[in-house]
Amino acid sequence: MTFAQSTNWMANAVLGLFKNAPWKLGPVRAYRSFSINNLGYDSDIYYGFQDKEYPDFTFNAGPAFQWLAALKKLIIFDSYQSLQGAFYTENEKERTFNFRTSNQVHFLFKKAYGKTAFSYNNTRHRFSPELILNIREEQIAWDGLFLWQFSKFGAVAWKLSTSRFNYRNAEYEGISLDQELNRRELYADTFLYFQPNPKFRFFLDGQIGFYNFRYLESKIKDSRSYALLGGLEFTPETSPTRATLEGGFNIGYMYLDPKSPEYQDASDIVGNGHITLNLSRSLSLNGYYARGFSVSIYSALLHYLNTTYGGGFTFRLSNKVSLTNNITFGQAEYPLEREGQETAPTYKFTTLSANIGIRLGKEWNFNIFGNLSQRKVLPAERKLNRYFIGLSLTFGSVPGENALPIPSLL
């Protein structure tokens, strides 16, 4: 089936995914990959959360697939699945399987684009700066998007998304995570785009959000959020050539409004971004940051403000070998207060990482890497150290569930 080139960049991005897929079978296109990640030695899989250190040899492995099928000339079905197994030599209770799926229907028009998407994630992962233990999280989500490109340079889009989070019988130090955190989140966004040329585009994003908790014990944490952000994307998917600058960023302001009068409201700068500066064919610099509110496991603290930033460089030793070094800093703090509340802790993180990447073939990639991390808990002045040395091997690639150029707020 053939498609005419659209005049809006969102539809063109979907057409690019469809046309560039390595597997072709009639109206169906497919991407596939298989990876073995983090195969190595972890000095403490609990990062100091337990009474003693728990070193272990571990790895993650599994396949991922993405299928695209042309249902009609202007409609494409897109389905993504990933199954990963986490294996530990000594700590058998940490062994698990993680599953992700996202299923979307894209509607392509000359000056408009629409989609509806349903996703389901069931994963066990390091939970948050408050709780660096592996906690199983189930997320069921739906989102819908409509974009209208009203001119060659401008477009407007509306997005509605909702997610339900479940934590089945998970507990930590007597805290029932399902009672504290089971909730529904709803967001409504309006985007305004301006793209003066194929190399970059500006955007504004206005958002309103609602947090509604399931159980009566945690209803006190119900809240609303309001945010306005602006941003810039370099080399969008429609750009025909590689540019000196790649990536993008957004930054703005969020106001968090708890429904309960027991909590004071909070507001702060939020956003995220990742930018790569290609100085030459052999050297690139990169910087990244993320800052936003997240739901706390503690009722008395409601939300915490998490900030991560860092950067590094990539030096290409040859067409097949590259060396990457990065340093990352992070901090989690509590901006919301309750009357009579004790001083809340602050968590700080530092991670130094190094990676040697080797391209073994057209679709084979091999990496050797190491991470050295330190976690501080203030005001107690606790310092917890951890290191990981390992390797990864990947065959193929999958664009994934978020391949389109719609910026995420947080």
C-alpha positions as CSV (number, residue, x, y, z in Angstrom):
1,M,0.0,0.0,0.0
2,T,1.4,3.5,-0.9
3,F,0.8,6.7,1.0
4,A,1.0,10.2,-0.3
5,Q,3.3,12.5,1.6
6,S,1.4,14.6,4.1
7,T,1.9,18.3,4.8
8,N,1.9,17.9,8.6
9,W,5.0,16.7,10.5
10,M,3.2,14.4,12.9
11,A,1.6,12.3,10.1
12,N,5.0,12.3,8.2
13,A,6.7,10.9,11.4
14,V,4.2,8.0,11.4
15,L,4.8,7.4,7.6
16,G,8.5,7.4,8.3
17,L,8.1,4.7,10.9
18,F,6.0,2.6,8.5
19,K,8.3,3.0,5.5
20,N,11.6,2.4,7.3
21,A,10.7,-0.8,9.1
22,P,13.2,-3.6,8.3
23,W,10.5,-6.3,8.0
24,K,7.8,-6.0,5.3
25,L,5.0,-8.4,4.6
26,G,2.1,-7.0,2.5
27,P,0.4,-4.2,4.5
28,V,2.4,-5.1,7.7
29,R,5.7,-3.6,8.7
30,A,7.7,-4.6,11.8
31,Y,10.7,-3.8,14.0
32,R,12.3,-6.3,16.4
33,S,15.1,-6.4,18.9
34,F,16.6,-8.7,21.5
35,S,18.8,-7.4,24.3
36,I,20.9,-8.6,27.2
37,N,21.4,-5.6,29.5
38,N,23.2,-4.9,32.7
39,L,25.0,-8.2,32.7
40,G,27.5,-7.8,35.5
41,Y,28.2,-7.3,39.2
42,D,26.2,-5.0,41.5
43,S,27.9,-4.1,44.8
44,D,24.6,-3.6,46.6
45,I,21.3,-4.2,44.8
46,Y,19.4,-2.4,47.6
47,Y,21.7,0.7,47.7
48,G,21.9,0.7,51.5
49,F,18.2,0.3,52.2
50,Q,18.8,-2.9,54.1
51,D,20.9,-3.6,57.3
52,K,23.7,-5.0,55.3
53,E,25.0,-5.0,51.7
54,Y,23.6,-7.5,49.2
55,P,26.1,-7.9,46.3
56,D,25.0,-10.0,43.3
57,F,25.5,-10.9,39.7
58,T,22.5,-9.9,37.6
59,F,21.2,-9.3,34.1
60,N,18.1,-8.3,32.1
61,A,17.1,-10.0,28.9
62,G,14.3,-10.2,26.5
63,P,12.7,-9.3,23.1
64,A,10.8,-6.2,21.9
65,F,8.5,-5.9,18.8
66,Q,6.6,-3.2,17.1
67,W,4.1,-3.9,14.3
68,L,2.5,-1.4,12.0
69,A,-0.4,-2.3,9.7
70,A,-2.1,-0.2,7.1
71,L,-5.8,-0.7,7.8
72,K,-6.8,1.9,5.2
73,K,-5.0,4.5,3.2
74,L,-5.3,7.0,6.0
75,I,-5.3,4.7,9.0
76,I,-2.3,2.8,10.6
77,F,-2.5,0.4,13.5
78,D,0.7,0.4,15.7
79,S,1.4,-2.2,18.3
80,Y,4.5,-2.4,20.6
81,Q,5.4,-5.2,23.1
82,S,8.3,-5.8,25.3
83,L,9.1,-8.7,27.7
84,Q,12.1,-8.5,29.9
85,G,13.3,-10.9,32.5
86,A,15.4,-9.8,35.5
87,F,17.8,-12.4,36.8
88,Y,19.8,-12.5,40.1
89,T,22.3,-15.2,41.0
90,E,21.9,-15.1,44.8
91,N,18.8,-13.1,45.6
92,E,16.1,-15.3,44.0
93,K,13.2,-13.2,45.3
94,E,14.3,-10.3,43.1
95,R,13.9,-12.4,39.9
96,T,11.0,-11.3,37.8
97,F,9.5,-10.6,34.4
98,N,8.4,-7.1,33.2
99,F,5.9,-6.6,30.4
100,R,4.9,-3.5,28.4
101,T,2.5,-3.0,25.6
102,S,1.2,0.0,23.7
103,N,-1.5,-0.2,21.0
104,Q,-2.3,2.9,18.9
105,V,-4.4,3.8,15.9
106,H,-3.1,6.7,13.8
107,F,-5.3,8.8,11.6
108,L,-3.4,10.6,8.8
109,F,-4.8,13.6,6.9
110,K,-3.2,16.3,4.8
111,K,-3.3,19.0,7.4
112,A,-4.3,17.0,10.5
113,Y,-3.3,14.0,12.6
114,G,-5.1,12.1,15.3
115,K,-4.5,9.1,17.4
116,T,-6.0,7.0,20.2
117,A,-3.8,4.8,22.3
118,F,-4.1,2.2,25.0
119,S,-1.1,0.9,27.0
120,Y,-0.5,-1.6,29.8
121,N,2.7,-1.8,31.8
122,N,3.4,-4.4,34.5
123,T,6.9,-3.9,35.8
124,R,9.0,-4.3,38.9
125,H,11.7,-1.6,39.2
126,R,13.6,0.7,41.5
127,F,10.7,2.7,42.7
128,S,11.8,6.3,43.6
129,P,14.4,8.4,45.5
130,E,12.4,7.7,48.6
131,L,12.4,3.9,48.1
132,I,15.2,2.4,46.1
133,L,13.8,-1.1,46.3
134,N,12.2,-3.1,43.5
135,I,8.4,-2.6,43.7
136,R,5.9,-3.9,41.2
137,E,3.8,-1.3,39.5
138,E,0.8,-1.8,37.2
139,Q,-0.2,1.0,34.9
140,I,-3.2,1.1,32.6
141,A,-3.4,4.2,30.4
142,W,-5.3,5.7,27.5
143,D,-4.5,8.9,25.6
144,G,-6.0,10.7,22.6
145,L,-4.4,13.4,20.5
146,F,-5.5,15.7,17.7
147,L,-3.2,18.0,15.8
148,W,-4.2,20.5,13.1
149,Q,-1.4,22.1,11.1
150,F,-3.0,25.4,10.1
151,S,-0.1,26.7,8.1
152,K,3.3,25.7,6.8
153,F,5.0,26.9,9.9
154,G,2.4,26.5,12.7
155,A,0.1,23.9,14.3
156,V,-2.0,23.4,17.4
157,A,-2.7,20.1,19.2
158,W,-4.9,18.9,22.0
159,K,-4.1,15.9,24.1
160,L,-6.2,14.0,26.8
161,S,-4.5,11.3,28.8
162,T,-5.5,9.2,31.8
163,S,-3.6,6.5,33.8
164,R,-4.5,4.2,36.6
165,F,-1.7,3.0,39.0
166,N,-1.9,-0.2,41.1
167,Y,0.5,-1.5,43.6
168,R,-0.7,-5.0,44.6
169,N,-0.1,-5.7,48.3
170,A,3.3,-4.0,48.3
171,E,4.5,-2.9,51.7
172,Y,7.5,-1.0,53.1
173,E,8.2,-0.5,56.8
174,G,4.5,-1.0,57.6
175,I,3.4,1.3,54.9
176,S,0.8,-0.2,52.5
177,L,1.8,1.2,49.1
178,D,-1.4,0.2,47.5
179,Q,-3.4,2.2,50.0
180,E,-1.1,5.1,49.8
181,L,-0.4,5.2,46.1
182,N,-3.2,3.5,44.1
183,R,-4.7,6.4,42.1
184,R,-5.9,7.7,38.8
185,E,-4.2,10.6,37.0
186,L,-5.8,12.7,34.3
187,Y,-4.1,15.4,32.2
188,A,-5.4,17.7,29.5
189,D,-2.8,19.5,27.3
190,T,-2.9,22.2,24.6
191,F,0.2,22.5,22.4
192,L,1.0,25.4,20.1
193,Y,3.9,24.8,17.6
194,F,5.9,27.1,15.4
195,Q,8.4,25.5,12.9
196,P,10.2,28.1,10.8
197,N,12.4,25.5,9.0
198,P,13.0,21.7,9.1
199,K,15.8,22.0,11.6
200,F,13.9,23.1,14.7
201,R,10.5,24.0,16.1
202,F,9.3,26.0,19.1
203,F,6.3,25.0,21.2
204,L,4.1,26.0,24.1
205,D,2.3,23.6,26.4
206,G,-0.5,24.4,28.8
207,Q,-1.6,21.6,31.1
208,I,-4.1,20.9,33.8
209,G,-3.8,17.7,35.9
210,F,-5.9,15.8,38.5
211,Y,-4.7,13.2,41.0
212,N,-7.5,11.1,42.5
213,F,-6.6,8.4,45.0
214,R,-8.5,5.2,45.3
215,Y,-8.7,4.5,49.0
216,L,-10.4,6.6,51.7
217,E,-7.2,6.6,53.8
218,S,-5.3,8.4,51.0
219,K,-8.1,10.7,49.7
220,I,-6.4,13.5,51.7
221,K,-3.7,13.5,48.9
222,D,-6.2,14.4,46.1
223,S,-4.8,17.4,44.3
224,R,-4.8,19.4,41.0
225,S,-1.9,20.8,39.0
226,Y,-1.5,23.6,36.5
227,A,1.5,24.1,34.3
228,L,2.7,26.3,31.4
229,L,5.9,25.4,29.6
230,G,7.8,26.5,26.5
231,G,10.4,24.6,24.6
232,L,12.5,24.0,21.5
233,E,13.2,20.8,19.5
234,F,16.3,20.5,17.4
235,T,16.3,18.2,14.3
236,P,12.8,16.9,14.5
237,E,11.9,13.7,12.7
238,T,11.1,15.5,9.5
239,S,14.6,17.1,9.2
240,P,16.5,15.6,6.2
241,T,20.0,16.0,7.6
242,R,22.0,15.6,10.8
243,A,22.5,19.0,12.6
244,T,25.1,20.4,14.9
245,L,22.4,20.4,17.7
246,E,20.1,17.5,18.4
247,G,17.4,16.8,21.0
248,G,15.2,19.3,22.7
249,F,14.1,20.8,26.0
250,N,11.1,22.3,27.7
251,I,11.0,24.5,30.8
252,G,8.1,26.2,32.7
253,Y,6.2,26.6,35.9
254,M,3.9,24.3,37.7
255,Y,1.4,25.1,40.5
256,L,0.3,22.2,42.7
257,D,-3.0,22.7,44.5
258,P,-3.9,20.1,47.2
259,K,-7.7,19.8,47.9
260,S,-7.1,19.3,51.6
261,P,-6.8,22.5,53.6
262,E,-4.2,20.7,55.8
263,Y,-1.6,21.2,53.1
264,Q,-0.1,24.3,51.7
265,D,0.1,24.7,48.0
266,A,3.4,24.5,46.1
267,S,4.8,25.8,42.9
268,D,8.2,25.6,41.2
269,I,10.1,25.4,37.9
270,V,9.6,22.1,36.0
271,G,10.7,20.6,32.7
272,N,13.1,18.2,31.0
273,G,15.5,18.1,28.1
274,H,18.4,16.4,26.4
275,I,20.7,18.2,24.0
276,T,23.6,16.9,22.0
277,L,26.2,19.2,20.5
278,N,28.1,17.6,17.6
279,L,31.4,19.5,17.6
280,S,32.9,17.2,14.9
281,R,32.5,13.7,13.4
282,S,34.4,12.3,16.3
283,L,33.4,14.4,19.3
284,S,29.9,15.2,20.8
285,L,28.9,16.9,24.0
286,N,25.6,16.2,25.8
287,G,23.6,17.7,28.6
288,Y,20.3,16.7,30.2
289,Y,18.0,17.6,33.0
290,A,14.6,16.7,34.5
291,R,12.6,18.4,37.2
292,G,9.1,17.8,38.4
293,F,6.7,16.7,41.2
294,S,6.1,13.1,42.0
295,V,3.7,11.4,44.5
296,S,5.3,10.5,47.8
297,I,4.8,7.2,49.6
298,Y,4.2,9.2,52.8
299,S,0.8,10.7,53.5
300,A,2.3,13.5,55.5
301,L,4.5,14.6,52.7
302,L,2.1,14.3,49.7
303,H,4.5,15.1,46.8
304,Y,8.3,15.5,46.4
305,L,10.2,17.6,43.9
306,N,12.8,15.6,42.0
307,T,15.6,17.2,40.1
308,T,18.2,15.4,37.9
309,Y,20.9,17.0,35.7
310,G,24.2,16.1,34.2
311,G,26.3,15.8,31.1
312,G,29.3,14.3,29.4
313,F,30.9,13.5,26.1
314,T,31.1,10.9,23.4
315,F,34.3,10.4,21.5
316,R,34.1,8.2,18.4
317,L,37.4,6.4,18.1
318,S,36.4,4.9,14.8
319,N,33.3,4.1,12.8
320,K,32.6,1.2,15.1
321,V,34.0,2.2,18.5
322,S,33.0,5.0,20.8
323,L,33.8,6.1,24.3
324,T,31.2,7.9,26.5
325,N,31.6,9.5,29.9
326,N,28.8,11.1,32.0
327,I,28.3,12.6,35.4
328,T,24.7,12.9,36.9
329,F,23.5,14.7,39.9
330,G,20.1,14.4,41.6
331,Q,18.1,15.7,44.5
332,A,14.6,14.9,45.9
333,E,13.0,17.3,48.4
334,Y,9.5,18.0,49.9
335,P,8.0,21.4,49.0
336,L,4.6,20.8,50.6
337,E,4.1,21.3,54.3
338,R,1.6,20.3,57.0
339,E,1.2,22.2,60.2
340,G,3.3,20.5,63.0
341,Q,5.2,18.4,60.5
342,E,8.7,17.3,61.4
343,T,11.6,18.3,59.1
344,A,11.5,16.1,56.0
345,P,14.6,14.4,54.6
346,T,16.4,15.5,51.5
347,Y,18.0,12.9,49.2
348,K,21.0,13.7,47.0
349,F,22.6,11.5,44.3
350,T,25.8,11.5,42.3
351,T,26.6,9.0,39.5
352,L,29.7,8.8,37.4
353,S,29.5,6.5,34.4
354,A,31.8,5.3,31.6
355,N,30.8,3.3,28.5
356,I,32.7,1.8,25.6
357,G,30.3,1.0,22.6
358,I,31.3,-1.3,19.8
359,R,29.3,-1.8,16.7
360,L,29.7,-5.5,15.8
361,G,27.6,-5.5,12.7
362,K,24.7,-3.7,10.9
363,E,22.3,-4.6,13.7
364,W,24.6,-5.8,16.5
365,N,25.8,-3.5,19.3
366,F,28.0,-4.3,22.3
367,N,28.7,-2.1,25.3
368,I,31.1,-2.4,28.3
369,F,30.3,0.0,31.1
370,G,30.7,1.0,34.8
371,N,28.8,3.1,37.2
372,L,29.9,4.6,40.5
373,S,27.2,6.1,42.7
374,Q,26.7,7.8,46.0
375,R,23.5,8.6,47.8
376,K,23.2,11.0,50.7
377,V,20.3,11.4,53.1
378,L,20.1,14.7,54.9
379,P,20.1,16.0,57.6
380,A,21.2,12.6,58.9
381,E,24.4,12.8,56.8
382,R,24.1,9.2,55.7
383,K,26.3,8.3,52.8
384,L,25.6,5.1,50.8
385,N,27.9,4.0,48.0
386,R,27.3,1.6,45.2
387,Y,29.0,0.5,42.0
388,F,28.1,-1.6,39.0
389,I,30.4,-3.1,36.3
390,G,28.8,-4.9,33.3
391,L,28.1,-5.2,29.6
392,S,25.2,-5.3,27.2
393,L,24.5,-6.9,23.8
394,T,21.7,-5.8,21.5
395,F,20.4,-7.0,18.2
396,G,18.1,-4.8,16.1
397,S,16.1,-1.8,17.3
398,V,12.5,-0.8,18.1
399,P,11.3,2.8,17.9
400,G,9.1,2.2,20.9
401,E,5.8,3.5,22.2
402,N,6.8,7.2,22.3
403,A,8.5,7.8,19.0
404,L,6.5,10.8,17.8
405,P,7.5,14.4,18.4
406,I,5.0,15.4,21.1
407,P,7.0,16.7,24.1
408,S,6.3,15.2,27.5
409,L,5.6,17.6,30.3
410,L,7.4,15.6,33.0
